């Protein structure tokens, strides 16, 4: 049995482990932290994520925890006027074969973790930071901070945007700092006025800022995320932010959006980072996946979705492969995923610039463009991303994924 090492126990790493194990691999997941857990609040999951989760065997568990959103709503954050909305109910689900939903990160992470724990061929190890790798023609060794060496037939770097595996494989230095600071808060839904408990992902766009909110935790909590284009030059991860500071960063907010922002407490701040797309994610028996391969800004809501897609494709490609086929299969994985993920990275950047943060005449032009689109027009624009099952390696598998997605979409209605 082939033995694959996965560096990183986040969403991408666990999804990769279960995908490989379901295709006949023995998998060792090496997590640098002292526990398997996931930080952060809400995640948006498009139909493409549900297609992938069904293939990984965790779709039903995540669906049971999800909030099924009625629409994506785009508002002018200064005037309070609705600019556009994309319905996400029957017509959307029929077209794309699955729902659009929001979850807490742990609502996605825990089903993946439990699937790994149940599988006899997945070993989960903590306090195992991978510092570098070595390889020969027939095997690859992950060298840990402790000095321990773990050897297998392949190594998958799923160790995030500051991946140590990427540092050796690509060597492109630190991530690119976007200059955007995001403030996040989660509050009980009971603290939100009844008339503002919209079952939507709502985005309020303003000059050099935007504010997003939606329900999570089965509707028990309210997720708030406010982003400022403030030219931040240094990365920041989860630093506490005073409530008054957050409110002062968004003085132009209209009345309704302001009411919602004022509900937040225990704010934490991050400075968003990504990287430029690269063509090559492989080095012999080593490959990158998820944020280690193609980290992206939040604006397309696809970071976790693309990591899940990666895991599905990798499992399909490495399934049944012998030790002498690994290098070729990893190169094929890179080739199959490169164009789609690079496009998503660049689209996410462009959305932040052109849709979320313009001012003056540019904002008015944006509003006019968005308000002119019908629901069908919007579906056409996102079809390449939300509805695409071609991330799956095998054509026969694609048909199975579509059939499973159609069944699930019917059950969700």
N, C-alpha and C positions, 0 to 999 in steps of 0.2 A: 504494500500500500504506500502510495506517495505521501510524503510528509511535507506540508507547507507551513511555514512560519509566518504569522501576521504580527507586524509591529504596530501596536495601537489597539486599544479596546473601546473606541468610541463607536458611533453608529456605523460608520463605514467598515471598521475592523470586525465588529461582530457580524454584520451582514455578510461580509466576505467569508468569515469562518463557517457560518451555517450553510452558505452557498457551496463552498468547497466540500464540506462534510457530506452534504446531500448528494454530491457527485463522486463519492468514493475516496476522498482524501482524509488522512489524519492531519489535524490542524492544531498547532500550538499558538495561542494568542498571548503576546507579551505586552502587558500594560505597565507603563512607568509609574502610575500612581499606586497607592496602597489599597485601593478598592475599585471595583467596577461600578462606575456611576456616571452620570451625565449632568453637566452644568447647563444653565440657561432656562428659558421659559418656553415661549411658544414656537411652534414650527407649522408652516403651511405645507400641506401635502396635496399636490396635483394628482390627476388620474394616473400619470406615468409612475408616480411613487407607488400607488396601489397596485398597478400592474406588476411592479417589481416585488412588492411585499407578498402578493399572492404566489409568485414563483418561489419565494423564500419560505413559504409556509406560515407566515405570521400575519397575513392580511386580515383574517377574521379577528384576531386578538386586538389589532390596532383599531379596526373599525368599531369594536365594542367600546373603546375609550374616546373616540373622536367626536368632535362637534361638526356636523354637516352644515356648511355655510350656504345661505341663500343667494348671496351675490357678493362680488367685489365692487366696492363703491368708491368712486373718486370724487373728492370734494375740493372746492377752492377754499383753502384754509383761512384766507383773510376775509372773504365775503360771506362764507358759510353756505354758498350755493352748491347744489349738486351739479357736477359737470357731466359725469357718465357713470354707468354701472353695467356690469356684465352678470346676467343671471346664471346661477350655477345649479339649477334644479333640473327638471325633467329633460328639456332639450339638450342641455349641456351634457348630462350623464349619458343620454342616448348616443350622442355624437362621439364622446370620448371613452365610453365603456366603463367608466368608474366615476365616483364623486370627487369633489374638491372638499377638503376638510382641514381643520386645525386641531392640533394636539399640544399638550405639554411635551417637552422633549422626553421626559421619562415614560410617557405613554407610548412612544415609539421604541425607546431604548429597552425597557423592561421585557417586552415580548421577544426581542432579539436575544437578550441575555438569557432568558429562560429557555429559549430554543437551543442555545449553545450549551447550557448546563444539562439539558436533557439528552443531548446527542453524545453517544459513547466515544465518538472519535474527535471530540473537541476538548482540548485542555486549556483552561483559563488560568493564567499566572499573573500575579500582581508584583509590584516592586521590581520590575524587570525592564529597566530603561535600556533601549538599544542605542548604542553609541556609534557603531559602525558595522560594516559587514565585510567578509572575505569570501571568495569563491574560487572553486576549481572547475574543471570541465564537467564534473559530475555532481557537485553539491555546493551549497551556500551555507555560510555560518554567520549567525547574528552574534555579535560580541556585546555583552551587557556591561553596564557600569560597574557591576560587581566583579567583573572579570570572567564570569561564566560564559561559556560558548554553547550555543544551541544550533544544531546543524539539521538541514533538511534539503529537499529537492528544489524548493523555491522560497523566496522571501518577498512578502508583500508589505510595502511601506504604507500603512494607513494611519500614520502618526501625526496627522494634522498639518496646519498651515506652516508650522515651524518644524517640520519633519527633519529628523536627523538622517533618515535614509535619503531624503531628497538632497540634503546638504552634500552628501557624498556622491550621489548619482548625477544630479544636475549641476550643483555648485553655483546657484544663482543668488546666494546671499539671503538677506532678510526679506520678508514680505514687503510689498509696496504699501505705504501708508496712504490711505485715501484722502485724508484731511477732513473726514466726516466723523463726528462724535455722536454715538447713540446712547440715549438714556432709557433704561428699562425698569418697569415696575409691574408687579402682579398684585392685585387686590381681590378680596372676596366679592363675588357678583352682588351680594346683598347690599354692598355699599354704593352700587351704581343706581341712580334713579331709574324707576321702572320704564319711563318713556325713552331712556337712552340705552336700553338693553337690546341693541340691534343684533340680529343674527347675521352679521355681515363682517367681512374684513373691510374696514373703512380707512381710507387714506386721505388726510387733509394736507394739501400741497401749498407751500408758500415760498417766498423768496429766500432761497438758500436753506430751506428746512422742510421737513414733512413730519407728520404725526400719524401713527397707525395704531388701531386697537381692534381687538376681537375677543370673543369668549374662548376659554380653554377649560380643561379639567372637567369635561362633560357638562360644561355650562356653569360650573361652580365658581370659576374665577374669571377675572377680566385682565387681559394682557395689554399693557400700554408700552409703546416704543416710539420715542421722539428723537429725530435725527437732525443735527445741525451741521451745515457745511461751514465749519469754523476754521479751516486751514490747519487743523491739528497736525503736528509734525512728528509726534512720537506715539508709538503703540501704547494702548491702555487696555487693561483687561479687568473688568468687574470692580472698578474703584467706586466706593460709596460717594454719592453726590447729594448735596443738601437740596431739599425741596425748593427753597427760595431760588437757588442757583438755576435749577431746571426751569422753573417758571419764568425767570428773567431771561432765559435764552430764547423764549418764544413770545415776545411781546406783541407780535402782529396777529396772533391767533384770534379768530372770530369767537363769538359768544359761546356757542355750543361746544366747539372744540376746547375752548378754555375751561369750561365746566368739567369736561372729562379729564383734561390734563391735571387739574387741581385735585382730582381724586387720588392721584398717585402718591405713594410714600415708599420709603426705603429704596430710593432710586440708586441704581448702579450705572456706571458709565463705561463704555468701551470705545476705542477708536478703531474704526473699521479698516481692515487690510485685505488685500488680495494679491495676486501675482499675474504677470503677463502669461498668456498661453505659451506652452512650449510644445515642440513636435515630438520629442522623445522622452518617454517615462520609463524606459527599460534599460537594464544593464545586465546582459546575460540572464541569469536566473532571478534577477531582482526587478520588481515593478512597483510603481506608485499607484495609489488609488484614492479617490475622494479628494479631500482638501489637500492632501500631500501632492496630488497630481495637478489639480485644477481648482484652487481656492477662488471663490467668487464673492462679490458683494451680495448683500441680502436682497437687492432690489428686484430680482426675478423670482425670489422665494424658491430657489432650486438647489441650494447647497446639499441638503440631506437627500433630496430626490435623485440628484445625479450620483451620489455615492451609492445609493441603493441600486441604481441601474448598473453602475460599475460592477457591483458584487454579483449581480445576476449574470452578466456577460462573462466575467472571469470564471465563475463556476462552470458555466456551459463549455467554455473553451478548454479548461484544464481537466474537466471530467473525462476519465478514461485515458488520460495521456500518460505515457511512460516517461521515465526520467530523461530520456534522450530527446523528447519532444517539447520539454518545458520552455526552452528558449524561444522556439518558433511560435508556440502558443501565446506566450507573453507578448511577443512582437505583434501578433495578430490582435490581441486585446487592445494594445496601444493604438493600432491602426483603426480598429472599429470604433473606438471611443473618442479619439482625438478631435475630429471635426465638430461633433455635437457638443462636447464640453467646452471647447474653445469658443464656439458661437454663443453659448450660454454665458460664459464669463464676460464676453464683450457686450452682449445685450444688457446684462445686469449693470455694467458701468454706464452704458448709454441711457438707460432708464433713469438713473440717478441724475444725470446731467440734463436730459431733454424733457423728462416728464415730471420729476418730483421737485426740482429746485429752481426752475427759471423764474424770472421776475419781469415786470413791465410788459412790453410788447410781446416778448417771447412767451410769457405766461398766458397772455390773451390768445395768441396763436395756438398754443397747446390746448387751451379750453375749447376753442372753436373746432380744432381737429378731432378731439375726443368726443365732443358732443354730436358730431356729425355721423358717428359710427353706430350702426345698428348692432343688435346682439349677434347676428350672423356674421357681420364684419369682424367683430371682436373674436368670435370663435375661429374665424379664418386666420387671424393674426397669431393666435396662440396654438394653432393645431400642430405645428411642427414640434412643439415642446410638450404640451399637455396630453396630446393624443397619440404620440408616437410610440409604437411597440417595437420599432426596429432596433432598439438598443439590445434586444435579445439576439444571441449569436446565430441561432438556428431557425430557419423558416418554419419548421414544424412546431417548434416551441412558441413562436410568435402567435400561431393560430390558437394554441392552447391557452396562452395568456389572454388573448382577446376574448375567448369563450368564457374563461373564468371571470374576467372583468365584467362582461355583460351580465353574467349571473349575479355578481356582487352588486352591480349597479341597480339591478331590479330589486334586490333585497333591501337596498338602502333607501328606496323611495317610500 
